Amino acid sequence: MKIVRLTFLFAVMVSLAACNSKKSNVPVVGFIDAFEDATISQAKNGFIDALKQNGFSQEKGTVKIEYNNAQGSIPTLTQIVNQFVSNNVDLLATSTTLSTVSAIQKTKTIPIFQMVSPTPERMKVADASGKGPANLFGTMEDLNYIDTSFSLIPKFIKPKSGQLTVGMIYNQSEPQSADALQRIQGLAAKMNIKIVALPLNSSADAQLVTQSLLSKGIDAFFANPDNTVFAAFETILKSCNDKNIPIFTSEAGLVQRGAVAAFGADIYQWGYQSGLQAAQYLKTHKTDGLKLEMVKVRKHVYNPTAAKKYNVTVPTGFEAVK
């Protein structure tokens, strides 16, 4: 009986706390990360910094950021989104495609500020006219930058013999991953580069699939925009380094983790750009003038340690990662 009373008392206290929070008029941001990743987490840092620099700081009590990470679990991701929608948070911040799509499916009224996510068309959430949901804002990316990223490879390395061969891993269930592979295959054909690609359904299979790929005589590995590749990158990197196969990528954040070079979005700035939009909404509680924007900050970056390991000459215009 005592336990029942304590449980009831706790429930009442939580309810009162929620009411008091609502009365305080402090805006609540529901931030949803689909999985744990050192590179992707930079988007959250950028988003929070943008809010803070515009007067919305947790430390000063001018905003409450409720953060949840689904750790790669779709059921958990659904529960997180449902809870935020049920609590009627002021806005949702979504990092990576899975989070964004889940939020879109659950609410048509709460503003969603996406980051590390592609265009509505590539997420398969655009209507017949090609427009995304009316409550979707933030920052997106298309695949145009992929051409520049992939074209870096011949500038850094030469084939061991004959035709340059590049290996890739892709997740068939991720639209941007499958689309990127198709685009790269078309580009590679024009550049006389051979693509060897293997499917990867889970990061748990990364070592086995990577080792299989490495046995096919590739000269380089290209890490395309794929959440599974992000999650398993250290495993992929170790296998490639053991076989002296350099990694190139379209994701600047992966260069910090050991890839040789990239041309792609700065993940921190991606989050920051979405955070500026969210801050504007919190100031006005209106979405006037807000719309999905393309990523503004892309960089040519290289990893000095990896460049030294593979004895490559870095072209001018590349910034060394710290």
C-alpha positions as CSV (number, residue, x, y, z in Angstrom):
1,M,0.0,0.0,0.0
2,K,2.9,2.3,0.8
3,I,4.4,1.7,-2.6
4,V,1.1,2.5,-4.3
5,R,0.8,5.8,-2.3
6,L,4.4,6.8,-3.3
7,T,3.8,6.0,-6.9
8,F,0.6,8.1,-6.9
9,L,2.4,11.0,-5.2
10,F,5.2,10.8,-7.8
11,A,2.7,10.9,-10.6
12,V,1.0,14.0,-9.0
13,M,4.4,15.7,-8.6
14,V,5.3,15.0,-12.3
15,S,1.9,16.4,-13.4
16,L,2.3,19.5,-11.3
17,A,5.8,20.0,-12.6
18,A,4.6,19.8,-16.2
19,C,1.8,22.3,-15.4
20,N,4.3,24.7,-13.8
21,S,6.6,24.3,-16.8
22,K,3.8,25.2,-19.1
23,K,2.9,28.2,-17.0
24,S,6.4,29.5,-17.0
25,N,6.1,30.1,-20.8
26,V,9.6,28.6,-21.4
27,P,9.5,27.1,-24.9
28,V,10.2,23.4,-25.2
29,V,12.2,21.9,-28.0
30,G,12.0,18.2,-28.6
31,F,15.3,17.1,-30.2
32,I,15.4,13.7,-31.8
33,D,18.6,11.8,-32.8
34,A,18.1,8.5,-34.7
35,F,21.3,7.0,-33.5
36,E,24.6,7.6,-31.6
37,D,27.4,8.9,-33.8
38,A,30.3,11.2,-33.1
39,T,30.0,13.0,-36.4
40,I,26.2,13.4,-36.4
41,S,26.3,14.7,-32.8
42,Q,28.0,17.9,-34.2
43,A,24.7,18.9,-35.7
44,K,23.0,19.0,-32.3
45,N,25.9,21.1,-31.0
46,G,25.5,23.6,-33.9
47,F,21.7,23.7,-33.4
48,I,22.0,24.4,-29.7
49,D,24.7,27.0,-30.2
50,A,22.5,28.9,-32.7
51,L,19.6,28.9,-30.2
52,K,21.9,30.1,-27.5
53,Q,23.4,32.9,-29.6
54,N,19.9,34.1,-30.2
55,G,18.7,34.3,-26.6
56,F,17.5,30.7,-26.0
57,S,19.8,29.2,-23.5
58,Q,19.1,26.2,-21.2
59,E,21.6,27.6,-18.7
60,K,19.7,30.9,-18.4
61,G,16.3,29.1,-18.4
62,T,15.1,30.7,-21.6
63,V,14.5,27.4,-23.4
64,K,14.1,23.8,-22.4
65,I,15.7,21.2,-24.8
66,E,14.4,17.7,-24.3
67,Y,16.9,15.4,-26.0
68,N,16.3,11.8,-26.9
69,N,18.4,9.4,-28.9
70,A,16.8,6.3,-30.4
71,Q,20.1,4.4,-30.5
72,G,19.2,3.0,-33.9
73,S,15.9,1.4,-32.8
74,I,12.9,2.2,-34.9
75,P,10.3,1.3,-32.2
76,T,12.2,3.6,-29.7
77,L,12.3,6.4,-32.3
78,T,8.5,6.1,-32.8
79,Q,8.0,6.2,-29.0
80,I,10.2,9.3,-28.7
81,V,8.3,11.2,-31.4
82,N,4.9,10.1,-30.1
83,Q,5.9,11.4,-26.6
84,F,7.0,14.8,-27.9
85,V,3.8,15.2,-30.0
86,S,1.7,14.1,-27.0
87,N,3.4,16.7,-24.9
88,N,2.8,19.3,-27.6
89,V,6.4,20.7,-27.6
90,D,6.9,24.0,-29.3
91,L,9.0,22.6,-32.1
92,L,10.7,19.4,-33.1
93,A,14.4,19.2,-34.1
94,T,15.3,16.1,-36.1
95,S,18.7,14.8,-37.0
96,T,19.1,12.4,-39.8
97,T,16.5,11.1,-42.2
98,L,14.9,8.5,-40.0
99,S,14.1,11.1,-37.3
100,T,12.7,13.6,-39.8
101,V,10.5,11.1,-41.6
102,S,9.2,9.7,-38.2
103,A,8.3,13.3,-37.1
104,I,6.5,14.0,-40.4
105,Q,4.4,10.9,-40.1
106,K,3.3,11.9,-36.6
107,T,2.4,15.6,-36.7
108,K,1.1,18.1,-39.3
109,T,1.0,21.0,-36.9
110,I,4.2,21.1,-34.8
111,P,7.0,22.8,-36.8
112,I,9.8,20.4,-37.7
113,F,13.3,21.7,-38.1
114,Q,15.4,19.1,-39.9
115,M,19.1,18.6,-40.2
116,V,21.4,16.0,-41.7
117,S,18.4,15.0,-43.9
118,P,17.9,15.2,-47.7
119,T,15.2,16.9,-49.8
120,P,11.5,15.9,-49.3
121,E,11.6,14.2,-52.7
122,R,14.4,11.9,-51.7
123,M,12.7,11.2,-48.3
124,K,9.6,10.2,-50.3
125,V,7.5,12.8,-48.4
126,A,6.8,15.3,-51.2
127,D,3.3,15.7,-52.6
128,A,2.3,15.3,-56.2
129,S,3.5,18.8,-57.0
130,G,6.9,18.1,-55.4
131,K,6.4,20.2,-52.2
132,G,7.3,18.9,-48.8
133,P,5.0,19.0,-45.7
134,A,3.8,22.5,-44.7
135,N,5.3,22.1,-41.2
136,L,8.8,21.1,-42.4
137,F,11.6,23.6,-42.1
138,G,15.4,23.6,-41.5
139,T,18.2,22.6,-43.8
140,M,18.4,19.9,-46.5
141,E,21.0,18.5,-48.9
142,D,20.7,17.1,-52.4
143,L,23.1,14.9,-54.3
144,N,24.8,17.5,-56.5
145,Y,27.8,17.7,-54.2
146,I,28.4,14.0,-54.7
147,D,29.9,14.6,-58.1
148,T,32.6,16.9,-56.7
149,S,33.2,14.5,-53.7
150,F,33.7,11.4,-55.9
151,S,35.8,13.3,-58.4
152,L,38.4,13.9,-55.7
153,I,39.6,10.3,-55.8
154,P,41.7,10.4,-59.1
155,K,43.3,13.6,-57.8
156,F,44.7,11.8,-54.8
157,I,45.6,8.3,-56.0
158,K,46.4,6.3,-59.1
159,P,45.3,2.7,-59.8
160,K,47.6,-0.1,-58.9
161,S,47.1,-1.5,-62.4
162,G,44.9,-0.5,-65.3
163,Q,41.5,0.9,-64.4
164,L,40.9,2.7,-61.1
165,T,38.5,0.6,-58.9
166,V,36.5,2.1,-56.1
167,G,34.5,0.1,-53.5
168,M,31.3,1.2,-51.8
169,I,28.8,-0.1,-49.2
170,Y,25.2,1.0,-49.4
171,N,22.0,0.4,-47.4
172,Q,19.1,-0.4,-49.8
173,S,16.6,0.8,-47.1
174,E,18.0,4.3,-47.1
175,P,16.8,6.3,-50.1
176,Q,19.8,8.7,-50.0
177,S,22.2,5.8,-50.0
178,A,20.7,4.0,-52.9
179,D,20.3,7.2,-54.8
180,A,23.9,8.2,-54.2
181,L,25.1,4.8,-55.4
182,Q,23.1,5.2,-58.6
183,R,24.4,8.7,-59.2
184,I,28.0,7.6,-58.6
185,Q,27.8,4.6,-60.9
186,G,26.7,7.0,-63.7
187,L,29.5,9.4,-62.9
188,A,32.1,6.6,-62.6
189,A,31.2,5.3,-66.1
190,K,32.0,8.7,-67.5
191,M,35.3,8.8,-65.6
192,N,36.3,5.3,-66.6
193,I,36.3,4.2,-62.9
194,K,35.0,0.8,-61.9
195,I,32.6,0.6,-59.0
196,V,32.3,-2.5,-56.8
197,A,29.4,-2.1,-54.4
198,L,28.0,-4.4,-51.7
199,P,24.8,-4.1,-49.7
200,L,24.9,-3.6,-45.9
201,N,21.7,-3.9,-43.9
202,S,23.1,-3.4,-40.5
203,S,26.2,-1.9,-38.9
204,A,26.7,-5.2,-37.2
205,D,27.6,-6.7,-40.6
206,A,30.1,-3.9,-41.4
207,Q,33.3,-5.9,-40.8
208,L,32.2,-8.9,-42.8
209,V,30.9,-6.9,-45.7
210,T,34.0,-4.6,-45.8
211,Q,36.4,-7.5,-45.7
212,S,34.5,-9.0,-48.6
213,L,34.7,-5.8,-50.5
214,L,38.5,-5.5,-49.8
215,S,39.1,-8.9,-51.3
216,K,37.9,-7.7,-54.7
217,G,41.0,-5.6,-55.5
218,I,39.7,-2.1,-54.9
219,D,42.1,0.9,-55.0
220,A,40.0,3.1,-52.7
221,F,36.8,3.1,-50.6
222,F,34.1,5.7,-51.0
223,A,31.9,6.3,-47.9
224,N,28.7,7.7,-49.3
225,P,25.9,9.4,-47.3
226,D,24.6,6.4,-45.4
227,N,23.6,6.3,-41.8
228,T,24.7,2.7,-41.5
229,V,28.2,3.6,-42.8
230,F,28.3,6.5,-40.3
231,A,27.5,4.2,-37.4
232,A,30.0,1.6,-38.5
233,F,32.8,3.9,-39.7
234,E,35.5,2.9,-37.2
235,T,35.0,-0.7,-38.2
236,I,35.2,0.1,-41.9
237,L,38.2,2.3,-41.3
238,K,40.2,-0.3,-39.4
239,S,39.6,-2.9,-42.1
240,C,40.6,-0.5,-44.9
241,N,43.7,0.7,-43.0
242,D,44.8,-2.9,-42.4
243,K,44.7,-3.5,-46.2
244,N,46.2,0.0,-47.0
245,I,43.0,1.1,-48.8
246,P,42.3,4.9,-48.4
247,I,38.8,6.1,-47.7
248,F,37.3,9.2,-49.5
249,T,33.9,10.6,-48.7
250,S,31.2,13.2,-49.3
251,E,30.9,13.8,-45.5
252,A,33.4,16.2,-44.0
253,G,32.8,14.9,-40.5
254,L,34.2,11.5,-41.5
255,V,37.6,13.0,-42.3
256,Q,38.0,13.9,-38.7
257,R,37.5,10.2,-38.0
258,G,40.1,9.0,-40.4
259,A,39.0,9.3,-44.1
260,V,41.6,10.9,-46.3
261,A,39.6,13.7,-47.8
262,A,36.1,15.0,-48.6
263,F,34.0,17.7,-50.1
264,G,30.8,18.0,-48.2
265,A,28.6,19.7,-45.7
266,D,30.0,20.8,-42.4
267,I,27.8,18.9,-40.0
268,Y,28.1,21.5,-37.2
269,Q,27.1,24.3,-39.6
270,W,24.3,22.2,-40.9
271,G,22.8,22.1,-37.4
272,Y,23.6,25.7,-36.8
273,Q,21.8,26.8,-39.9
274,S,18.7,24.9,-38.8
275,G,19.0,26.3,-35.3
276,L,18.9,29.9,-36.7
277,Q,15.5,29.1,-38.2
278,A,14.3,27.5,-35.0
279,A,15.4,30.6,-33.1
280,Q,13.4,32.8,-35.4
281,Y,10.3,30.7,-34.9
282,L,10.7,30.8,-31.1
283,K,11.0,34.6,-31.2
284,T,7.9,35.1,-33.3
285,H,5.9,31.9,-33.0
286,K,5.3,32.3,-36.7
287,T,6.7,30.5,-39.7
288,D,6.4,33.4,-42.0
289,G,9.5,33.6,-44.2
290,L,10.8,30.2,-43.1
291,K,11.4,27.4,-45.6
292,L,13.6,24.4,-46.2
293,E,17.0,25.7,-47.2
294,M,20.0,24.0,-48.9
295,V,23.1,23.6,-46.8
296,K,25.2,26.7,-47.1
297,V,28.6,25.6,-45.7
298,R,30.5,22.9,-47.6
299,K,34.3,22.4,-47.3
300,H,37.2,20.7,-49.0
301,V,39.0,19.0,-46.1
302,Y,41.7,16.4,-45.5
303,N,43.1,14.4,-42.7
304,P,46.9,15.1,-42.4
305,T,47.6,11.7,-40.6
306,A,45.7,9.7,-43.3
307,A,47.3,11.7,-46.1
308,K,50.8,10.9,-44.7
309,K,49.9,7.2,-44.3
310,Y,48.9,6.9,-47.9
311,N,51.6,9.3,-49.2
312,V,49.2,11.5,-51.1
313,T,49.7,15.0,-52.4
314,V,46.9,17.2,-51.2
315,P,45.6,19.6,-53.9
316,T,45.5,23.3,-53.0
317,G,42.3,24.7,-51.4
318,F,41.9,21.9,-48.9
319,E,41.7,22.6,-45.2
320,A,43.3,20.3,-42.7
321,V,41.0,18.9,-40.0
322,K,42.1,19.3,-36.4
